């Protein structure tokens, strides 16, 4: 069995090679196809993973994962790829994975923005989603980040000034801390991203609007706002071909029950709605998010929060058009955003959350000291070779004498250092395997016949859902009227006396529907069994005839049983 290393970040060709090698080695388990050809002629690959011998992917409940809505968040694409490798190579060796792929399907889109990620991985550039000019055709006036000193990293640039806002930390000269209101008589600096200035007037240094400002996670139809309200939103919802391809994929796979979209950083799982307070959302759905999220915390150590309550400081002009909101609030598909890796949390910074409370300058300085000490001790090198660069003099072609230094932001802060990549993606795969196991699962508990007359039989089937999620998945799906009821059908050669050969069975609850509390002297739960339904028919048929019952649902899969009269 070929082994795949997760000690570095894969460029497009390596990612493509791994996916197609897996398909060649395990054709009965994985199908890889392109859902979009990008402007630079790369493919957005989608993986359909299941044991094809036990049914087509669309005939089973499905779990969804993606990575790289944001080009620079490459830890996410590696986590998605790690899940693919773990599933395919674990089948037949790991009982839980084998059961999962026998009964369910998993869809993975590892890299939604291959063009943007390639720029990020192969140059010093940073970008949000894709290297396409937006909102301007040419660079806007102002400071644009660029690797000026040629060390392969865009760091920070400081310029000494009596009006400077920043000073060196007395505990570590590499760290800049904010100047106190009473600070005078020292050495002060203004600090900027390392870069060059378009239309420089010789005095003013202001950040320019980015040359590649498109944000794929602001281009979905739910809560979309134009550029004036929502930077990066694009010209209209799904105007980016990559976004439209992802939406089309979801819509063409109606068996998707729930999923995760991978981002960085923050070290947390966050869940919708991102457009209103959790208290204003459906209580049962929110409890479901918290219960599944507790498993994420167990496996990863990440906290789990509602995004609107835990992250938004402006609850009026909030960010929107996000994928997780579109999935949950438009399609009825519960979806977490996983913010992988967090340097501050890993380094041991206390009280990282809640992030709605701004940190004081002293707290920010202390945080940077903790992070720098952790890097010094644990990260000998990153892709650039130097995780932290001492301030070094540089003769800037526009600004004259400056100093350049600070972190390699891309592989310490935004993404984990390569030496920590495998453990970061592995623990998130462990959670995904547990979350995928929560999907609805139909089971025919009994299928019996009783002779009630000459060539007349009463046939009864008892059907249950042994999964955590109900067959309608969540209440939001019901509210949106996108829940598709179960269908039950009877296949026989005789004639129906009572009942129809095909009819609706409605929905069957999952054990997530039991809102129970436990204590030593009290257990509150439902007094009845909500997980089972019984359906009966009366048929006229000959003894010895075979009768088959089939129960199926878009998100619940199919269960069948046969009896002989």
GUTOR-705792 format. One record per atom (N, C-alpha, C): x negated, y negated, z negated; residue in one letter. Coordinates in steps of 0.02 Angstrom, whole numbers, plus 50000, padded with zeros to 5 digits. Example, Ala and Ser with C-alpha at 12.3 -4.5 7.8 and 13.67 -1.06 7.14 Angstrom:
BEGIN
493405028449610a;493855022549610a;493405016549610a;493585011249646s;493165005349643s;493554999849606s;
END
This chain:
BEGIN
499585006050000x;500005000050000x;499564993850000x;499694989350047x;499304983150051x;499464978649992x;498964975549963x;499074970949908x;498994963849932x;499374959449901x;499364952449920x;499164948349859x;498684943949868x;498424939949812x;498824933549805x;498904931449743x;499234925049728x;498764920749687x;498154920049714x;497644915949682x;497484909749723x;497884908549775x;497794902649817x;498454901149852x;498484895249883x;499094893249918x;499034894949992x;499544898150019x;499524900550088x;499704895050137x;499294894350189x;499484890050245x;499994893850288x;500254890550338x;500804893350377x;500624900050408x;500034900550439x;499854906750474x;499804912650425x;499534911550366x;499484917050318x;500164919050292x;500594914150278x;501274915550255x;501644919650308x;501584917550370x;501914921050426x;501654928250432x;501004928950427x;500694935650433x;500944940350379x;500994937850317x;501224942050262x;501944944250273x;502374939650292x;503084941350302x;503164946550357x;502814945750412x;502894950450467x;502554957050454x;502024956950413x;501714963350394x;502194967250349x;502534963850304x;503014967250262x;503584970150303x;503814966450353x;504344968950396x;504114975150435x;503494974950458x;503224980750494x;503144986850449x;502944985650387x;502814991250341x;503464993950310x;503974989550303x;504594991550268x;505204989450308x;505274991850370x;505814989550413x;506514991150386x;506574996150343x;507214997950314x;507414993450256x;506944989050234x;507074984850176x;507094977450192x;506734975150243x;506684967950254x;506734966350328x;507114961150342x;507154958350410x;506954951050405x;506484948950447x;506244942050448x;506454938850513x;506774933150509x;506994929650570x;506914922150561x;506884918650616x;506804911350614x;507494908150615x;507604903350571x;508234899650572x;508154892750602x;507524890850617x;507404884150644x;506704883750672x;506634880550730x;505974878850757x;505854871450744x;505314869850710x;505194862850690x;504914858850748x;504844852450736x;504584847950789x;503874849750808x;503494852750762x;502804854850777x;502764862250796x;503344865050814x;503384871850841x;503204877250790x;503364875950727x;503314881250677x;504014883850662x;504034889850634x;504674893050619x;504834892450545x;505464891250531x;505704891750462x;505964898850454x;505584902950417x;505734910050412x;506244911450356x;506704915850371x;507194918250322x;507134925750317x;507154928250256x;507094935450243x;507764938150217x;507994943550247x;508574947250222x;508314953850194x;508424954950130x;508114960650096x;508654964950064x;508684971150083x;509124976150052x;508934982950078x;509184988350048x;509094995050074x;509624996050128x;509434995750190x;509914996050245x;510265002850248x;509975007950217x;510295014550217x;510935014650175x;511005009950128x;511595009850086x;512085004350107x;511965001350164x;512424996350188x;512084990250216x;512424986850262x;512184980650291x;512144975150239x;511714970250250x;511634964850201x;512294961250187x;512714960250238x;513334956450228x;513864960550191x;513744966950183x;514234971250149x;514124971550074x;513614967850049x;513424968149978x;513414961149948x;513534960649883x;513424954149850x;512704951949859x;512594945449867x;511914943149883x;511684937549837x;511024937349829x;510674932349788x;510224928349835x;510154921849822x;509794917349868x;509234913749832x;508654912949866x;508084909249840x;507754905449897x;507534899249884x;507134895649934x;506574891749901x;506114889249942x;505564885149919x;505394879849970x;505054874549947x;504774869349991x;505294865050026x;505844863349992x;506234857550015x;505764851550016x;505324851249967x;504824846049963x;504144848849981x;503834845750031x;503234848650062x;502674849950013x;502574845349966x;502014845949921x;502114850849864x;502714853349856x;502864857749799x;502754865049818x;502124866449836x;501954872849866x;501954878649816x;501944877149751x;502024882549703x;502704886049715x;503204882149735x;503864884949749x;503864889949806x;503514888349860x;503504893149916x;503124899449898x;502614898849855x;502244904749833x;502664909049786x;503084905749745x;503534909449701x;504054913249742x;504314910049793x;504794913349837x;504474919349872x;503864918449896x;503514923949929x;503364929549880x;503184927849819x;503044932949769x;503664937249756x;504254934149756x;504874937949747x;504964942849805x;504834940549866x;504894944949925x;504444951049918x;503804949749904x;503314955249898x;503514959949842x;503724957249785x;503904961449728x;504504965849744x;505004963249777x;505594967149795x;505424972749844x;505084970849897x;504964975749951x;504484981149928x;503944979249895x;503454984249874x;503664987849810x;504144985049774x;504374988349713x;504924993449724x;505234993349784x;505774998049796x;505505005249795x;505865009549758x;505655016449752x;505145017649697x;504875012249669x;504385012849615x;504655010049550x;505055004849555x;505365001649497x;506115003049499x;506385006149447x;507085008249448x;507565002349455x;507414996749422x;507864991049425x;507864987849495x;507274987449526x;507234984749594x;507584989449643x;507484995849634x;507805000749678x;508565000249674x;508824999849614x;509544999149604x;509794992549634x;509414987249624x;509604980749650x;509684980949726x;509184983649760x;509204983649833x;509674988949861x;509834994049823x;510344998849845x;511034995749843x;511154991449794x;511824988849783x;511934981649806x;511384977849813x;511454970749828x;510954968649881x;511024962549904x;510564959649953x;510244953449923x;509644951849947x;509294945849926x;509064942049988x;509204935649990x;508984931350045x;508464926450019x;507914925850055x;507374921350034x;507134917250094x;507134910650087x;506824906150136x;506224903050101x;505624905850111x;505054903650071x;504834896450082x;504874894050144x;504584887350159x;505044883650207x;505464879250179x;505944875650219x;505604870250261x;505044867650237x;504674862550275x;503964864850292x;503894869250341x;503214871650358x;502774866150387x;503054861350423x;502644855950450x;502364851650394x;502794849650348x;502574845550292x;502084849150247x;502224855450232x;501774859250188x;501094860150220x;501064860950285x;500424861850319x;499984855550312x;500294849750319x;499924843550309x;499664843150237x;500094844850191x;499914844550120x;499334849250104x;499354855250132x;498854860350115x;498194859550152x;498204856250208x;497594855950250x;497284849050255x;497584844050224x;497304837350223x;497354834550152x;497114828550143x;497174825150078x;497844821850069x;498264821850121x;498894818150120x;499384820850068x;499784816250041x;500364818050000x;500984815650038x;501514819450030x;502134817450064x;502724820850029x;503314818150042x;503904820650009x;504154827050042x;504374826650105x;504664832550137x;504354834350204x;504254829550247x;504014831250314x;503644825350344x;503164826850387x;502734821750417x;503054818950480x;503644816050472x;503984812450526x;504094805250504x;503934800350547x;504004793350527x;504724791850505x;504784788750445x;505434786850419x;505324782750355x;505664777150348x;506184774350392x;505914769950448x;505234769150452x;504944764850502x;504554768950553x;504504766450614x;504124769950666x;503374769150658x;503164763750624x;502454762650613x;502344760750540x;501724761550514x;501604760150444x;501834753150423x;502194752750367x;502434746450341x;501874742550308x;501944735950301x;501434731950266x;501354734250194x;500734733750169x;500594735650100x;500084741250095x;499994743650033x;499484748650018x;499744755650035x;499374759250076x;499534766150094x;499004770850065x;499204776050030x;498714780750002x;498294783950057x;497644784450044x;497184787650091x;496544789450054x;496234795050073x;495594797050045x;495054792650074x;494864787550038x;494384782650063x;493664784850055x;493514788550001x;492804790349988x;492624797150017x;493094800450050x;492944806550086x;492834812750043x;493084812849980x;492984818749939x;493554823749947x;494024822349992x;494564827050007x;495174826249963x;495174821149919x;495734820049873x;495914812649871x;496554811249870x;496794804449858x;496874803749783x;496454799649752x;496474798849679x;496724791749662x;496444788749611x;496624781949592x;496034777249606x;496184770949613x;495694765849629x;495794760149579x;495254758149545x;495324752649498x;494874746849517x;495124740849502x;494764734649519x;494734730349456x;494134728449436x;494064724349376x;494364717449388x;494744715049338x;495084708649344x;495244705849275x;495144699249264x;495334696449199x;496084696849187x;496474697549241x;497204698249234x;497424705549237x;496954710049232x;497124717149238x;497594719649183x;498004724349201x;498504727149156x;498234733049116x;497684736049140x;497444742349112x;496744741549083x;496584745949036x;495914746149007x;495724753448997x;495074754648988x;494854761448974x;495074763548905x;495284769748898x;495434772448832x;494784772948792x;494774770548731x;494154771048691x;493964778348676x;494434782948684x;494294790048669x;494034793748731x;494184791248790x;493974794648851x;493984789548908x;493394787548932x;493354782148981x;493664784049048x;493804790449058x;494114792449121x;494854790649122x;495144789449063x;495864788349056x;495994780849051x;496474778449090x;496674771449087x;497304770949044x;497294766048999x;497874765048955x;498094757748961x;498724756448947x;498994749748957x;498704744848907x;498554739048931x;498294733648889x;498844731148841x;498664730348778x;499144727948729x;499264720448737x;499824717848715x;499964710648723x;499444706148691x;499094708548640x;498594704448606x;497884705648630x;497794709848682x;497124711448707x;496834705748748x;496274703048725x;495904697948763x;495164698948750x;494764696748797x;494044696948787x;493714703448804x;494094708148832x;493804714548852x;493744715148927x;493634721348950x;493594722749022x;494254725949042x;494574722849092x;495244725149112x;495254726449187x;495734730549207x;495764732749276x;496484732649302x;496544731949367x;497164733749401x;497044740549435x;497534744749432x;497454751649457x;497954752849513x;497714755949567x;498124757349626x;497974764349651x;498414767049692x;498224773249728x;497624771749774x;497184776449779x;496644775949827x;496944775149896x;496724769949933x;497024769049999x;496814762650034x;497174761050088x;497024755150129x;497654750950133x;497564744650156x;498124739850155x;498264737650227x;498894738350247x;499114735850311x;499334728550303x;499094724250350x;499254717050349x;499024713750283x;498414715150263x;498144712450201x;498004704950209x;498264701050160x;498164693750164x;497564691550123x;497194696350096x;496594694850057x;496724693949983x;497374693949963x;497534692849893x;498014698149866x;498584698749897x;499114702949870x;499014710349888x;499074714549837x;499024721749847x;499684724749820x;500124726249866x;500774729049848x;500874735849881x;501194740549847x;501304747149879x;501744746449940x;501564750049992x;501964750050054x;502514755250049x;503044754250085x;503534759750092x;503184765350128x;503304771450106x;502954777250134x;503084778150208x;502584780750241x;502664781850314x;503084788050328x;503104792850279x;503474799050289x;503964799850230x;504484795850230x;504904795450170x;505514799950171x;505604804050221x;506184808450221x;506164813150160x;506754814050130x;506824818450072x;507364823550088x;507144829750101x;507634835050120x;508144836250065x;507954834850002x;508424836149947x;508884830149934x;508944825749983x;509434820249981x;509844820150045x;509814825550084x;510124825650150x;510714830350155x;510944833050098x;511524837550099x;512174833550091x;512724836250115x;513344832350120x;513664830450054x;513534834150000x;513874832649937x;513564826449904x;513944821049900x;513694815049868x;513174811349908x;513144812449974x;512644809050015x;512784801550016x;512244797650011x;512284790350017x;511764788050068x;511884782450102x;511394780050151x;510754777350119x;510274775750160x;509604773850138x;509604768050089x;510064763350097x;510074757550052x;510204759549980x;510564765049970x;510704767449902x;510244773349883x;510084777449933x;509724783549919x;509124784349965x;508524781849945x;507934782349989x;507784789450009x;507634790350073x;507464796950099x;508054800950124x;508654798050119x;509264801950133x;509344803850206x;508994800550251x;509084802050322x;509654798050353x;509744798850418x;510234794650454x;510944796650439x;511054803050424x;511714805550407x;511624812450376x;512134815150342x;512044821750310x;511854827150360x;511354831150341x;511084836550382x;510784834050447x;510534827850446x;510214825150507x;509544828450520x;509224831250468x;508594834850478x;508744841950502x;508424844250556x;508574850950581x;508454856450528x;507954855350485x;507814860350433x;508394860850384x;508664855050364x;509244855150318x;509844858450350x;509974856850412x;510554859850446x;510474867350452x;509854869550466x;509734876750471x;509864880350406x;509664877250350x;509784880350285x;510534880650270x;510894875050283x;511614874950272x;511964880150316x;511764880650378x;512064885550423x;511924892650399x;511334893850373x;511164900450347x;511634902250289x;511714897550243x;512154898850185x;512864900250209x;513114896250255x;513804897050278x;513904903450318x;513384905750351x;513434911950390x;513314918250348x;513174917250284x;513084922850237x;513564921850178x;514204923050190x;514704921550138x;514664926050077x;514224930950078x;514144935350020x;513664932549968x;513374926549981x;512934923449931x;513344921549870x;513134924049813x;513494922649750x;513164917049710x;512504917049706x;512154912149665x;511424912049686x;511034907549658x;510344907349678x;509924902149642x;509304901449667x;508814896749639x;508464893249697x;508364886749690x;507954883049737x;507334880649700x;506734882449725x;506104881249690x;505814874349707x;505624870749654x;505284864349660x;504704864149610x;504344858549608x;503864857049554x;503934849549541x;503694847249484x;503514851049425x;503994848849369x;503914851349310x;504354849649255x;504434855249205x;504284861449226x;504334867049180x;505034867849152x;505534868049196x;506224868649172x;506674871449228x;507234874049207x;507784875849252x;508344870749240x;508584867649293x;509114862749287x;509704864849330x;510294863249307x;510894865649341x;511384859949352x;511794860649404x;512304855649419x;512884855949370x;513324850949373x;513344845549422x;512824840149408x;512564837349462x;512114831649456x;512474825149470x;513134825449473x;513534819449489x;513984817249432x;513984821149377x;514394819249320x;514134822849258x;514364820649200x;514154823749137x;514404830949132x;514014835049098x;514204842049089x;514884842649054x;515024838149007x;515664838448971x;516264837349017x;516144834249075x;516684832949122x;516754838449175x;516314843549172x;516334849149219x;516714854949188x;516824860249227x;517194866049203x;516814869449146x;517144870349090x;516804872949030x;516564880049039x;516964884249072x;516754891249081x;516134891549126x;516124887549180x;515554887549224x;514924885149188x;515004880049147x;514424877449111x;514154882649061x;514604886249030x;514374891648985x;513994896949024x;514234898549084x;513884903349127x;513184900949143x;513124894449162x;512464891749177x;512004892349116x;512274890949058x;511854891148997x;511654898348980x;512124903148988x;511964910048972x;511444913049019x;511514911849083x;511004914249130x;510354910349120x;510424903749106x;509824899749094x;509434901849034x;509774904748985x;509424907348926x;508944912948946x;509124916848997x;508674922049022x;508064918949055x;508174913249090x;507604909749120x;507124907449067x;507384905049011x;506954902848956x;506574908748927x;506914914448919x;506584920448892x;506004922648936x;506104922449001x;505594925049047x;505034920049062x;505194913649063x;504714908649086x;504464903949032x;504844903448978x;504684898348927x;504954891548945x;505264890749004x;505544884349025x;506194882948988x;506324876648974x;506974874648950x;507484874749006x;508124874548988x;508664874549037x;509144868949020x;509274864449068x;509654858449054x;510134856849111x;510664853349095x;511064850149148x;510694844049172x;510634843449238x;510224838049266x;510494831149251x;511154830449253x;511444823849243x;511314821349172x;511404825649124x;511324823649054x;510594823149032x;510164827349059x;509484827849033x;508974823549070x;509134821449131x;508624818149172x;508814811149196x;509454809649203x;509654803449235x;509694797749186x;509304792649198x;509344786649157x;509854781649186x;509974782149251x;510484777949284x;511034782649307x;511594782749270x;512144787249286x;512654784049333x;512474778249361x;512904775049411x;512584775749480x;511964773349486x;511604773849550x;511124779749548x;511404785649536x;510994791649527x;510794794649595x;510274798749594x;510064802349654x;510584807649671x;510724808449735x;511224813349755x;511054816049823x;511524819949853x;511384823349915x;510934829349906x;510924832149845x;510464837649829x;510754844349848x;510314849149860x;510514855849881x;510914859449827x;510694859049764x;511054862749712x;511764860149703x;511864853549708x;512534850749704x;512974853049762x;512684853049823x;513064855249881x;513254862549874x;512794866649850x;512944873749841x;513514874749791x;513464871549734x;513964872649681x;514614868849694x;514554862249708x;515144858049712x;515494857949779x;515174860649830x;515504861149896x;515624868349917x;515194873049895x;515264879949916x;515454884749860x;515464882249798x;515634886649742x;515104891849728x;514474890149741x;513914894849730x;513454891949676x;513474894649615x;513054891949562x;512304892549580x;511954887049577x;511254886849598x;510844882649550x;510294885449527x;509824881849484x;509284878649527x;509044872949506x;508414870249530x;507884872049478x;507374875749500x;506824877649456x;506244872949468x;506064869149418x;505484864749422x;504884868449392x;504504871749436x;503954876049414x;503364871849390x;503024874649341x;502394871849316x;502504865049284x;502174863849230x;502134857249200x;501484856749161x;501054852349184x;500394851649152x;500464849549079x;500904844749066x;500974842348997x;501204847848950x;501704851648971x;501954857148929x;501414862348920x;501064864148975x;500554869348970x;499974867048926x;499824860548927x;499274858048887x;499454857248814x;500104857648798x;500314857148728x;500554850348707x;500754846048755x;501024839548737x;501694840548701x;501784837548642x;502414838348606x;502964833948635x;503584836148625x;504174832048641x;504174829548714x;504034834048760x;504054832148831x;504764830448851x;505254834048824x;505954832648837x;506274829748774x;506794825548780x;507144823748842x;506754818348881x;506824818548946x;506474813748988x;506884807549002x;507474807148972x;507864801048977x;507614795748929x;507164797648882x;506884792848835x;506184790948857x;506064784648877x;505404782648901x;504874783348846x;504274785348867x;503714785948820x;503374779048811x;503144777748751x;502784771548739x;502084772148769x;501744766448779x;501054766748805x;500604771148762x;500694770948696x;500284775148652x;500434782548663x;501064784148672x;501254791048685x;500984793348752x;501014789048801x;500744790748868x;499994791948865x;499644787748828x;498924788648821x;498764795248787x;499124796748732x;499014803048696x;499154809048742x;499684808448782x;499844813848828x;499274815048877x;498984809648903x;498444810448951x;497824813348918x;497684811548856x;497114814448820x;497204822048813x;497804824148793x;497934831348785x;497854834948852x;498114831948905x;498064835048972x;497344835348996x;496964829948987x;496274829949009x;495864835148971x;495974835648905x;495604840548866x;495764847648890x;496394848848905x;496594855548928x;496264857048996x;496264852149041x;495944853249106x;495194854549098x;494864850449057x;494144851449045x;493994858449021x;494424861148980x;494304867648949x;494514873448994x;495044872549034x;495354878249068x;495334878149144x;495134872649174x;495154872149247x;494464870349273x;494044875349287x;493364873749310x;493364870449378x;493854872149420x;493894868949486x;494574870149516x;494754865849563x;495374866649601x;495174866649675x;495644865449719x;495494865849791x;494944861049811x;494954855049781x;494444850049797x;493774851349764x;493774855849715x;493164857249677x;493134853449612x;493424847349609x;493394843249549x;494104841649525x;494334844649471x;494994842949447x;495034835849421x;494484833349391x;494454826449368x;493794823449392x;493844817649422x;493254814149446x;493114808149402x;492484807549380x;492284801549343x;492364795449389x;492484789649359x;492524783549399x;491854782249433x;491874781549499x;491264780349538x;491364774149582x;490834770249587x;490854764149627x;490934765849700x;491324761649735x;491434762649807x;491524755849839x;491214755049897x;491264748749934x;491854749149982x;492414746549961x;493034746950000x;493004742050058x;493184744150119x;493124739750177x;493554733450173x;494084733550133x;494514727650127x;494444724150059x;494314728050007x;494334725349939x;493644724349909x;493124726549943x;492454725949915x;492324731049860x;492044728849805x;491854733449752x;492474736049714x;492554742549716x;493084745949677x;492764752049645x;493154755449603x;492954761949576x;493514766949589x;493314773049607x;493804778249623x;493694784149575x;494244786749549x;494194792449503x;494874795249486x;494904799049431x;495524801949405x;495634809049431x;496254811549420x;496434818449433x;496484820149507x;496404826449523x;496654829249585x;497394830749573x;497814825949585x;498524826249568x;498864832349598x;498684834049660x;499044839249696x;498984846049663x;498404847549633x;498284854349607x;498144854449532x;498364849149498x;498374849349424x;499064847349399x;499334841949427x;499964839149402x;500564841649443x;500534840949509x;501104842849551x;501164850349559x;500614853749566x;500594861149571x;500084863849521x;500174870049501x;499714872749452x;499034874049485x;498494873549447x;497844875449473x;497874882549500x;497514884049554x;497564890749584x;497454896549536x;497034895549486x;496914900849437x;497514902549395x;498014898249395x;498624899349355x;499224901149399x;499114901649464x;499674902549510x;500024909249500x;499644914649495x;499954921249491x;500404921849429x;500164919749372x;500584920349312x;501194915749316x;501124910149349x;501684905449355x;502234908449399x;502044911449456x;502564914049501x;502844920649475x;502424924649441x;502654931149418x;503214930449367x;503154925849320x;503664925249269x;504324922749298x;504284918749351x;504904916549383x;505224922049425x;504814926349454x;505094932249487x;505454936749437x;505174937449378x;505504941549327x;506194938849311x;506264932249307x;506924929449296x;507384930749355x;507144929749415x;507564930749474x;507844937849477x;507444942749458x;507674949649458x;508254950449408x;508204947049352x;508744947449302x;509354943549326x;509264937849356x;509844934049380x;510194937649436x;509814940849481x;510124944649536x;510544950349510x;510384952949451x;510764958449422x;511434956249394x;511554949649391x;512194947149363x;512754947149414x;512624948749476x;513134948149529x;513714952949517x;514294951449545x;514864956149539x;514684962949567x;514994968149539x;514864974949563x;515514978949558x;515834980449614x;516454984249614x;516314991649600x;516794994649565x;516745001749550x;517445004749549x;517545010349583x;518185013849580x;518135019049524x;518455017549469x;518405021849409x;518775028449419x;519345028149451x;519725034349463x;520145033449526x;520255039049560x;520675039149621x;521015045949622x;521665045849605x;522015052249595x;522675052149633x;522935058349644x;523595059049675x;524035063549632x;524675062249637x;525175066249600x;525755067749648x;525915074249655x;526465076149699x;527125074549665x;527535070549699x;528175068349670x;528775070649711x;528645074449764x;529185077049806x;528895081249861x;529335083549905x;529115087749961x;528695083350008x;528035084950012x;527565081050052x;527555073650033x;527715072149972x;527705065249948x;527235064849887x;526775059949889x;526265059349837x;526235052049812x;526115051449747x;525935045049718x;525175044849711x;524875039849741x;524145039149739x;523975032949698x;523505033649653x;523325028149607x;522565027349606x;522365021149613x;521655019449608x;521565014449551x;521055015549511x;520865010749459x;520185007849479x;520165001249485x;519584997649511x;519324992949457x;518684992649448x;518394988149399x;517814984249429x;517644978849396x;517044975049411x;516574975849353x;516024979349364x;515554980749309x;514994975549307x;515064970149346x;514554964949346x;514704959549294x;514204955349282x;514284949549237x;514744944349269x;514614942549332x;515014937449365x;515674940349390x;516204936449389x;516844938749416x;516804939049492x;517294942149523x;517274942649597x;517394935949630x;517644931049593x;517704924249620x;517084920149603x;516624922849566x;515974920149546x;516024914549494x;516404909249510x;516454903649463x;517104899949474x;517314896149423x;517934892449428x;517904886949480x;517304884349492x;517234879149544x;517444881749612x;517284888149626x;517494891149689x;518254891449694x;518584893049638x;519314893049638x;519584886049650x;519304881049617x;519534874249625x;519454871849697x;518914874049729x;518784872149799x;519184876349848x;519514881649821x;519894886449863x;519454889749915x;518834891249895x;518384895049938x;518294902149912x;518644903749858x;518614910649832x;519044915149876x;518764920449899x;519124925049943x;519324931149902x;519984932449897x;520214938049855x;519984944749882x;519974949649838x;519804956449858x;520344959349903x;520144963749947x;520604967449989x;520564974749971x;521144977949969x;521164985149956x;521524988450015x;521244993850039x;521554997250097x;521555004750084x;522055008050113x;522135015350108x;522105018250178x;521665022950188x;521595026150254x;521855033350249x;522405034750286x;522685041450287x;523085042350351x;523215048650368x;523585050150430x;524345049850418x;524555050650356x;525275050650341x;525575043750344x;526195043050320x;526535036650323x;526625033850253x;526665027350249x;526755023950185x;527495023850167x;527645025750106x;528335025250080x;528395018950037x;527895017649996x;527885011549955x;527175008949953x;527105002449966x;526444999449968x;526214998650040x;525704994550051x;525434993250117x;524754996450125x;524584998150187x;523925001150199x;523374996150183x;523514989750189x;523024984650172x;523374978950136x;523094976750080x;523404971450042x;522874967750000x;523084962149971x;522634958349928x;522664961049857x;522074961249825x;522034963549756x;521874957749709x;521854951749736x;521664945949695x;520934946349674x;520794944649612x;520104944849586x;520064949149524x;519464951349508x;519344955049447x;518804951449407x;518944950549345x;518494946949299x;517834950849291x;517314947149275x;516684950149253x;516614949149178x;516104952249147x;516074951449075x;515834944549054x;515654940249102x;515534933149086x;516174929749064x;516744932649081x;517384929649063x;517574930348991x;517204934448954x;517344935348883x;516954930148844x;517314925448816x;516994920248775x;517024922648703x;516514926148682x;516524929448616x;516054925948568x;516214926348505x;515754924148453x;515674929848403x;515084930448377x;514934936148334x;514674933648267x;514924936648215x;514634935748149x;514744942148111x;514454942748053x;514514948948015x;515234950547996x;515644945447988x;516324946847966x;516854945048019x;516624943348079x;517124941148128x;516864942048199x;517244945248241x;517094945648313x;517724943548350x;517664938148389x;518234935848429x;518104937448502x;518554941048533x;518494942548603x;519194943648631x;519244945348695x;519904946648723x;520194953048692x;520854953148684x;521184959048656x;521344964148711x;521244962148774x;521394966748829x;520764967348873x;520794972148918x;520224973348963x;520334969349027x;519944963949039x;520054959949098x;519664962249159x;519314967749153x;518854969749206x;519134975049254x;519754976949244x;520024982649281x;520714980949311x;520834983649371x;521494983149401x;521704990049427x;522354991249425x;522624997549448x;523104996149506x;523075000149558x;523524999349616x;523785006249636x;524425006549654x;524735013049671x;525105012649737x;525145018349770x;525535019049832x;525935025549828x;526465025749866x;526815032149877x;526785033449952x;526545039449969x;526445041050039x;526775047750056x;526915048650118x;527175055050143x;526625058050186x;526375063750163x;525805066750198x;525785074250182x;525385077850219x;525315085050210x;524775086650159x;524865091950122x;524355094350076x;523715095950115x;523155094550086x;522515095750119x;522255089750158x;522675084550165x;522455078650202x;521995074450158x;521485071550189x;521025067050153x;521285059850154x;521215056550097x;521425049550090x;520835045650062x;520695039950092x;520135035750070x;520395028850049x;520165026549992x;520305019749970x;519675015649976x;519755009449998x;519185004750003x;519384998149973x;518964995649929x;519064989049899x;518454984849918x;518574978749943x;518014974649966x;518164967249954x;517624963549947x;517674956349940x;517054953049967x;517114946949991x;516554943550022x;515954943249975x;516064942049911x;515514941349863x;515464947249815x;515884952249825x;515894957949779x;515674964449811x;515564964449876x;515354970649909x;515944975249922x;515794981649927x;516294986649945x;516214992749901x;516784995549882x;516795001949846x;517295006549879x;517125012849888x;517565017649922x;517615024049881x;518175027649890x;518255034349860x;518735038249904x;518655044849904x;519065049249946x;519335055049903x;519955056849916x;520245062749883x;520605066949935x;520725073149917x;521105077749959x;521775079249926x;522315078049963x;522995079249935x;523095086649922x;
END
